[in-house]
């Protein structure tokens, strides 16, 4: 009897675990939404007058689908808009008389559309539940992600400098052991995080690991979510202050450029709608000024990955945001050079080698021409007092003409003015308002 009960319990648990999840993956949800719109268009053509009556609803559904494809995956509002319009179409289709006999294929398509609406509703409710769980989540900053790895991480060796790479998905997807073999580089990137969440992870994921330095790459998700630039600056300043307080040298990386080059592959890859290039430039200017003010290393990925149009070079990212292997191969040497500059020994103290001023030519003074001594006249009788002997007159030599003075402009070479790249002249220094 006990064995039967246990077997029933096992079967019940197994059946429950095999139940499909109501929340669809992003790819499956996208296919369901697209199929629903296709069914609306095909069934409307099968019923006379339905296409004209349902035209506004169909257009609303098409726009809702476009917003889902180009917006944030899993958006509750956009999913609800599509669901409402598909329901409205079904209600309108039920009220419109259908021809007799109605094609069997049309009946199947209407039945498939009803099933699709039921599946969309389950997905919508699961999306709401997921959003509520995130809002109530006690681990807002996702400290559990690296909690076990942080405990197992050994103390840094004195001869080996430990560097913590802190950031979002761009850092999270960077396999540091492949690009920097033999170095004590620790990856603490978490996909989707903003600067405020990284500030909350500073103690557990950076300070407690006792690194010599931290390389921070952050800000693109803040821009995408509409976080004000002042709030991003405050978070980065507090991260820098914490690092300084614990004797950890911070290295700040520029935010990477984005591109729209891959939007034909997927409409969601049109990155400029959420990440304004002007806002990225403005944030990078502030980060660079912070590094100059506090003598931090500024890790400039941006200038090496941007093209003449102000976008990320198409070969460096497959989606216009996240670097591919070619993109990381560009970033690796830039990061390594900044780290080496930070740990390079200071140059030996030397006497300041100021350029000595050029000696001014000595101006020759006028001198008298040398005259041979006058021959003594033979002894004669004293001449009359009224006729004194003539005295030799010294002839003044003409003064030598000084050489031309060297102009001051010979010493100072005018610096060549650098021509700003096209993207710096194109985008304003003041970012446009972030998209809502």
C-alpha positions as MATLAB code, in Angstrom:
seq = 'XXXXXXXXXXXXXXXXXXXXXXXXXXXXXXXXXXXXXXXXXXXXXXXXXXXXXXXXXXXXXXXXXXXXXXXXXXXXXXXXXXXXXXXXXXXXXXXXXXXXXXXXXXXXXXXXXXXXXXXXXXXXXXXXXXXXXXXXXXXXXXXXXXXXXXXXXXXXXXXXXXXXXXXXXXXXXXXXXXXXXXXXXXXXXXXXXXXXXXXXXXXXXXXXXXXXXXXXXXXXXXXXXXXXXXXXXXXXXXXXXXXXXXXXXXXXXXXXXXXXXXXXXXXXXXXXXXXXXXXXXXXXXXXXXXXXXXXXXXXXXXXXXXXXXXXXXXXXXXXXXXXXXXXXXXXXXXXXXXXXXXXXXXXXXXXXXXXXXXXXXXXXXXXXXXXXXXXXXXXXXXXXXXXXXXXXXXXXXXXXXXXXXXXXXXXXXXXXXXXXXXXXXXXXXXXXXXXX';
ca = [
       0.000    0.000    0.000;
       2.787    2.384    0.912;
       4.554    1.567   -2.346;
       1.419    2.478   -4.307;
       1.091    5.813   -2.548;
       4.743    6.612   -3.166;
       4.463    5.678   -6.836;
       1.368    7.877   -7.200;
       3.221   10.775   -5.588;
       6.154   10.298   -7.948;
       3.844   10.232  -10.964;
       2.031   13.343   -9.746;
       5.278   15.281   -9.260;
       6.575   14.128  -12.644;
       3.360   15.160  -14.382;
       3.423   18.548  -12.686;
       7.067   19.138  -13.612;
       6.329   18.339  -17.237;
       3.580   20.952  -17.509;
       4.548   23.609  -20.048;
       5.449   27.026  -18.746;
       2.801   29.656  -19.467;
       5.495   32.257  -20.065;
       6.736   31.825  -23.612;
      10.361   32.419  -24.599;
      10.868   35.581  -26.606;
      11.284   33.697  -29.882;
       8.144   31.555  -29.380;
       6.098   34.576  -28.309;
       7.191   36.478  -31.421;
       6.164   33.568  -33.673;
       2.775   33.337  -31.935;
       2.125   37.058  -32.396;
       3.099   36.974  -36.076;
       0.945   33.923  -36.720;
      -2.046   35.624  -35.076;
      -1.741   38.591  -37.436;
      -1.476   36.258  -40.441;
      -4.680   34.466  -39.353;
      -6.486   37.788  -38.978;
      -5.571   38.850  -42.507;
      -6.485   35.493  -44.100;
      -9.841   35.087  -42.301;
     -10.826   38.667  -43.055;
     -10.380   37.993  -46.753;
     -12.628   34.908  -46.519;
     -15.680   36.814  -45.151;
     -17.283   39.459  -47.402;
     -17.220   42.894  -45.829;
     -15.062   41.831  -42.896;
     -11.859   43.296  -44.302;
     -13.372   46.784  -44.559;
     -15.131   46.601  -41.172;
     -12.056   45.288  -39.384;
      -9.514   47.572  -41.117;
      -8.913   49.844  -38.053;
      -8.571   46.836  -35.748;
      -6.181   45.077  -38.104;
      -4.049   48.206  -38.369;
      -3.959   48.537  -34.563;
      -2.907   44.901  -34.242;
      -0.195   45.378  -36.854;
       1.141   48.450  -35.012;
       1.078   46.605  -31.675;
       3.087   43.772  -33.210;
       5.608   46.246  -34.619;
       5.993   47.835  -31.173;
       6.621   44.408  -29.670;
       9.248   43.595  -32.277;
      11.118   46.879  -31.911;
      10.543   47.491  -28.196;
      11.623   45.742  -25.042;
      11.036   42.005  -25.036;
       8.281   40.936  -22.643;
       6.626   44.353  -22.396;
       3.320   43.956  -20.549;
       1.697   47.020  -22.109;
       2.532   46.117  -25.704;
       1.456   42.486  -25.220;
      -1.840   43.705  -23.787;
      -2.426   46.032  -26.773;
      -1.990   43.169  -29.219;
      -4.215   40.833  -27.198;
      -7.026   43.403  -26.971;
      -7.011   44.015  -30.736;
      -7.026   40.301  -31.604;
      -9.951   39.786  -29.233;
     -11.782   42.722  -30.795;
     -11.305   41.233  -34.245;
     -12.725   37.875  -33.151;
     -15.761   39.581  -31.600;
     -16.358   41.539  -34.821;
     -15.907   38.421  -36.959;
     -18.574   36.582  -34.916;
     -21.092   39.366  -35.623;
     -20.558   39.439  -39.386;
     -22.645   36.891  -41.376;
     -20.558   34.285  -43.149;
     -21.247   32.847  -46.587;
     -22.798   29.404  -46.976;
     -21.173   27.039  -47.311;
     -18.253   28.503  -45.406;
     -14.894   27.040  -46.542;
     -13.491   24.373  -44.253;
     -10.074   26.027  -44.381;
     -11.640   29.243  -43.060;
     -13.174   27.353  -40.112;
      -9.805   25.846  -39.268;
      -8.141   29.255  -39.366;
     -10.771   30.795  -37.064;
     -10.306   27.875  -34.642;
      -6.528   28.311  -34.736;
      -6.917   32.036  -34.075;
      -9.107   31.330  -30.999;
      -6.475   28.928  -29.675;
      -3.801   31.548  -30.334;
      -5.777   34.124  -28.325;
      -6.039   31.682  -25.390;
      -2.286   31.057  -25.542;
      -1.582   34.794  -25.730;
      -3.743   35.387  -22.667;
      -1.859   32.753  -20.669;
       1.430   34.304  -21.746;
       0.156   37.771  -20.808;
      -0.834   36.641  -17.288;
       2.534   34.937  -16.839;
       4.282   38.136  -17.929;
       2.371   40.079  -15.267;
       3.323   37.517  -12.614;
       6.977   37.715  -13.636;
       6.943   41.512  -13.480;
       5.391   41.456  -10.002;
       7.962   38.952   -8.774;
      10.735   41.217  -10.020;
       9.227   44.192   -8.215;
       8.950   42.206   -4.988;
      12.347   40.589   -5.450;
      14.422   41.023   -2.271;
      17.603   40.616   -4.340;
      17.124   43.620   -6.593;
      20.804   43.846   -7.528;
      21.132   40.080   -8.215;
      23.790   39.513   -5.597;
      23.084   35.779   -5.652;
      24.504   35.553   -9.193;
      28.137   35.501   -8.029;
      27.662   34.756   -4.299;
      28.998   31.196   -4.505;
      31.799   32.122   -6.914;
      32.868   34.988   -4.633;
      33.146   32.621   -1.664;
      35.254   30.121   -3.618;
      37.559   32.718   -5.126;
      41.002   32.512   -3.613;
      42.823   35.524   -2.272;
      44.844   37.369   -4.882;
      48.540   36.624   -5.097;
      50.892   39.480   -4.415;
      52.806   38.986   -7.666;
      49.636   38.760   -9.747;
      47.497   41.880   -9.974;
      43.782   41.086   -9.756;
      41.429   43.123  -11.933;
      37.640   42.918  -11.575;
      35.707   43.613  -14.777;
      32.406   45.135  -13.654;
      29.555   45.759  -16.078;
      26.421   44.613  -17.894;
      25.810   42.090  -20.695;
      28.794   43.333  -22.729;
      31.092   42.360  -19.861;
      29.013   39.297  -18.967;
      29.551   37.828  -22.434;
      33.300   38.491  -22.465;
      35.276   35.275  -21.881;
      38.222   36.881  -20.144;
      40.222   33.673  -19.742;
      40.361   33.327  -23.533;
      41.335   36.923  -24.286;
      43.671   37.384  -21.278;
      45.205   33.965  -20.514;
      47.300   33.672  -17.399;
      45.952   36.870  -15.829;
      43.919   37.199  -12.630;
      40.993   38.924  -14.333;
      37.587   38.334  -12.686;
      34.340   38.803  -14.642;
      31.491   40.295  -12.630;
      29.177   41.459  -15.413;
      25.414   40.852  -15.239;
      23.220   41.200  -18.296;
      20.706   44.038  -18.248;
      22.056   45.839  -15.197;
      22.175   49.605  -14.782;
      24.684   51.674  -12.812;
      22.475   51.768   -9.697;
      22.459   47.972   -9.493;
      26.215   47.836   -9.987;
      26.617   50.322   -7.148;
      24.670   47.885   -4.954;
      27.093   45.067   -5.913;
      30.295   46.976   -5.211;
      30.872   45.505   -1.739;
      30.210   41.841   -2.557;
      31.489   41.613   -6.129;
      34.418   44.051   -6.052;
      35.635   45.242   -2.647;
      35.510   41.844   -0.916;
      37.558   40.278   -3.733;
      40.559   42.493   -2.817;
      41.467   43.511   -6.372;
      44.171   45.972   -7.280;
      41.936   47.667   -9.815;
      38.439   47.577  -11.298;
      37.504   48.159  -14.943;
      33.921   49.441  -15.165;
      31.864   49.434  -18.371;
      28.334   50.730  -17.708;
      25.688   53.195  -18.832;
      24.120   51.867  -22.029;
      21.212   50.214  -20.186;
      20.632   53.397  -18.168;
      20.259   55.338  -21.415;
      17.882   52.705  -22.821;
      15.661   52.916  -19.722;
      15.585   56.695  -19.713;
      17.664   57.160  -16.543;
      18.640   60.852  -16.348;
      22.251   61.643  -17.121;
      22.656   63.280  -13.701;
      21.602   60.032  -11.976;
      24.111   58.029  -14.037;
      26.859   60.489  -13.104;
      25.944   60.244   -9.410;
      26.114   56.437   -9.484;
      29.471   56.418  -11.262;
      30.844   58.998   -8.830;
      29.783   56.888   -5.846;
      31.368   53.796   -7.408;
      34.605   55.761   -7.843;
      34.442   57.025   -4.250;
      34.005   53.500   -2.880;
      36.910   52.229   -4.954;
      39.148   55.067   -3.749;
      38.147   54.485   -0.128;
      39.216   50.821   -0.331;
      42.430   51.538   -2.274;
      41.099   50.011   -5.489;
      42.090   51.944   -8.571;
      39.076   52.395  -10.872;
      39.432   52.355  -14.636;
      36.378   53.736  -16.463;
      35.513   52.550  -19.967;
      33.609   54.554  -22.535;
      30.106   53.426  -23.475;
      30.240   51.522  -26.752;
      28.612   52.978  -29.880;
      25.466   51.362  -31.261;
      24.182   50.866  -34.798;
      21.046   50.236  -36.852;
      22.864   48.285  -39.556;
      21.221   44.962  -38.634;
      17.585   46.083  -38.338;
      16.705   44.289  -41.579;
      17.657   41.018  -39.896;
      15.486   41.817  -36.878;
      13.519   45.047  -36.258;
      14.601   44.882  -32.625;
      18.174   45.553  -33.748;
      17.341   49.203  -34.486;
      19.246   50.361  -31.418;
      19.121   54.124  -31.910;
      15.445   54.227  -30.871;
      16.363   53.485  -27.264;
      20.020   54.486  -27.141;
      20.531   57.918  -28.619;
      24.033   58.361  -30.104;
      24.022   61.931  -28.779;
      23.322   60.689  -25.233;
      26.154   58.162  -25.499;
      28.565   60.907  -26.602;
      27.492   63.190  -23.755;
      27.975   60.441  -21.152;
      31.385   59.540  -22.588;
      32.505   63.178  -22.393;
      31.563   63.233  -18.716;
      33.340   59.923  -17.995;
      36.493   61.174  -19.719;
      36.413   64.424  -17.740;
      36.020   62.473  -14.484;
      39.076   60.398  -15.348;
      41.134   63.502  -16.120;
      40.028   65.185  -12.899;
      40.876   62.201  -10.676;
      43.793   60.838  -12.718;
      42.043   57.565  -13.612;
      42.734   55.562  -16.728;
      40.090   56.238  -19.405;
      39.556   53.077  -21.476;
      38.440   54.475  -24.809;
      36.673   51.690  -26.681;
      34.362   54.142  -28.450;
      36.817   55.870  -30.761;
      38.205   52.548  -32.037;
      34.794   50.960  -32.682;
      32.842   53.850  -34.220;
      32.619   54.532  -37.941;
      32.366   57.812  -39.852;
      28.560   57.883  -39.425;
      28.764   57.682  -35.628;
      27.609   54.039  -35.465;
      29.415   50.908  -34.350;
      31.239   49.333  -37.252;
      28.904   46.654  -38.654;
      31.477   43.872  -38.488;
      31.994   44.328  -34.714;
      28.436   43.478  -33.550;
      25.743   41.228  -35.001;
      22.864   43.057  -33.325;
      24.187   46.622  -33.218;
      24.861   46.529  -29.459;
      26.759   43.492  -28.173;
      30.274   42.934  -29.550;
      30.933   39.709  -31.393;
      34.308   37.963  -31.356;
      35.726   40.608  -33.714;
      34.478   43.342  -31.398;
      36.080   41.767  -28.339;
      39.336   41.403  -30.266;
      39.306   45.172  -30.693;
      38.444   45.803  -27.039;
      41.019   43.404  -25.569;
      44.223   45.287  -26.493;
      42.654   48.616  -25.489;
      41.808   47.287  -22.028;
      45.208   45.636  -21.654;
      47.053   48.821  -22.631;
      45.117   50.851  -20.046;
      45.833   48.284  -17.333;
      49.532   48.197  -18.203;
      49.692   51.992  -18.112;
      48.129   51.960  -14.652;
      50.601   49.455  -13.224;
      53.639   50.819  -15.050;
      56.340   52.086  -12.624;
      56.602   55.859  -12.414;
      59.396   57.398  -14.461;
      62.594   58.234  -12.524;
      62.868   61.746  -11.215;
      64.908   63.874  -13.584;
      65.891   67.479  -13.753;
      63.432   69.428  -15.764;
      64.779   69.756  -19.254;
      63.578   73.148  -20.265;
      64.739   74.404  -23.567;
      67.428   77.009  -23.038;
      66.762   80.325  -24.718;
      68.810   80.994  -27.798;
      71.670   83.417  -27.034;
      71.174   86.823  -28.524;
      73.970   87.933  -30.872;
      76.488   90.284  -29.285;
      76.412   93.697  -30.882;
      79.890   94.957  -31.717;
      80.822   98.302  -30.210;
      82.556  100.945  -32.400;
      86.314  101.039  -31.898;
      89.027  103.423  -33.138;
      91.267  102.238  -35.930;
      94.799  101.539  -34.768;
      97.271  104.207  -35.972;
     101.036  103.739  -36.216;
     103.037  106.005  -33.904;
     103.999  109.325  -35.458;
     107.689  109.561  -36.296;
     109.687  111.867  -34.100;
     110.811  114.949  -36.009;
     114.510  115.728  -36.025;
     115.775  118.167  -33.477;
     115.475  121.670  -34.866;
     115.290  125.052  -33.554;
     112.302  125.904  -31.497;
     109.419  126.936  -33.645;
     107.480  129.996  -32.980;
     104.819  129.676  -30.333;
     102.107  130.561  -32.825;
     102.714  127.399  -34.890;
     101.988  124.292  -32.704;
     102.845  120.879  -34.055;
      99.849  119.059  -35.616;
      98.407  116.177  -33.525;
      97.292  112.901  -35.136;
      93.534  112.533  -35.323;
      92.058  109.113  -34.580;
      89.792  107.983  -37.374;
      86.638  106.341  -36.027;
      85.929  102.989  -37.536;
      82.456  102.490  -38.866;
      80.403  100.331  -36.448;
      79.854   96.778  -37.593;
      76.275   96.057  -38.576;
      74.612   93.533  -36.181;
      73.086   90.392  -37.762;
      69.313   90.203  -38.109;
      67.456   89.239  -34.968;
      65.917   85.746  -34.915;
      62.158   85.925  -34.814;
      60.360   84.429  -31.843;
      58.130   82.454  -34.134;
      61.121   80.242  -35.058;
      61.148   78.820  -31.563;
      57.409   78.121  -31.297;
      55.917   75.720  -33.784;
      52.193   76.253  -34.168;
      50.349   72.994  -33.288;
      48.347   71.437  -36.045;
      44.633   71.651  -35.447;
      43.058   68.217  -35.343;
      40.064   67.787  -37.544;
      37.163   66.385  -35.571;
      35.618   63.204  -36.952;
      32.302   63.338  -38.727;
      30.306   61.893  -35.817;
      31.574   64.581  -33.421;
      30.509   67.326  -35.798;
      27.190   65.670  -36.519;
      25.814   64.909  -33.072;
      25.200   67.806  -30.672;
      26.971   67.996  -27.372;
      23.619   68.185  -25.582;
      21.830   64.834  -25.833;
      18.311   64.652  -27.138;
      15.612   63.591  -24.662;
      15.758   59.877  -23.989;
      12.892   57.875  -25.513;
      10.095   57.004  -23.180;
];
